[in-house]
Each structure stands twice: as structure tokens, then as C-alpha cells.
Amino acid sequence: MFGLVRPNQSLSRPTQDPQRWDPWSDMERMRRDMDEVVTRAFGFTPLGRLYPETATRAMLPIEFWETDEQFQLRAHLPGLSREDINLETTANKVALWGERRAQTPENAKVHVSTAIYGGFRFEYELPVEIKPEEVKATYRDGILEVVLPKIETPQAKSVKVNIEG
């Protein structure tokens, strides 16, 4: 009978099915937004220590751009070996994932650590198809560079048509 309604919803005219307000989903969205702001400013979030999936997703520096012939992906992955990185492509998607493991000895007393460890994942659905068998990737000095060549689309050809009559 009585329920919470969103603050921007008009109460002057009752409706048959008022939209219920779930304050917990709004609070979770606000937490994610604030984590992103703090992460961009300081490189980590205190809540990211409690929710590592949020922190690792936010801390994967990616550059992704497109030219007429190809897409290019650059991922900054310092401290990872080539074996820690997984890369897969299909005709319309690229996926990059792996895990950054702690390198501190177990018996060490850590004084400061702003490093983020754990799994990371980046997926992107491409707006046009690529040639997955021709994708090239290089990994040097902690930077993964991936070239994803696009499928050439035939250019429309203009033909003069004679009009009879």
C-alpha cells in the first residue's frame, strides 16, 4: 500500500503502478562512481581493498583507437610476464584478461602497499568485423600492443546507366 517513490516522481496525480525506489541500488551506483573518482585522483580506493574486482577493473590502463584500416589496443601491464596475459579475438570482439600476483615474501612486514593484485579483464565489442587470424600482438617493457586489422569492405562502384526511350 505505502511504498517509496523516486523523488522526481510527481505525487499530485496518483498512478496505477508507481515506480518503486530501491535505495540500495542507488547507493551501490554512488559507491562505484565515488570509487572511480578517488581512483583517478589517487590511484587506489580504500573500498577497493574490500572489493578487489572494482579496483582491478579501474586500474587497467587501456588505450583503444581506430583508423581506416585497423583498431589498435595498448594495455599498460607493468610487472606481468607474457604468460600472465591472455588475449582472444573473434570477428567482432577483443578480450584481454589475466592476474597480477603479489610478489611480497610471505614472512615480510609490509609498511606501505598501493599496488593492486588480483584478476583483471577487458572486453570490447567491435563496431565492425576484423580478421582474427591476422591480429598481431607484441609485449615489450610492460606494454601490450595489439593490431586488429579490419575486414575490407568493397567500395560502392558507380555505373552510368543508359536510359532508353
C-alpha angles and dihedrals in degrees: 000000000000118000139156117265127197112273093239093055116104115245096188094083115042115223129208094241114021113198110252117230117227105198092189094062090049091049091050091050090049091049091052091048092049091046089055092050093049092044092054091049101042107015095245141039128227089226088050087070089060095040104037094175089065094048097047093047090052094045099057104103107211132175117192125176142159136224128182091270105034153359120246129204125192119186122186105217107161117184096021124117121224088253091060092060127080123192127181133171136188128184091278108019142056123199129187124181143152145130133268109210127203113254098193113117112251095240094048122113106229115213100178131006125171092160118115119219133188139064125333132190136187123184128174129182109218120227092221133027124269134197102256093189091059098049112126126199132185129185118200132155093352095308122113114203119190126187115200111189116212123231109256111244116210112252116241109257120215116221126188110235120207113225114217126205 
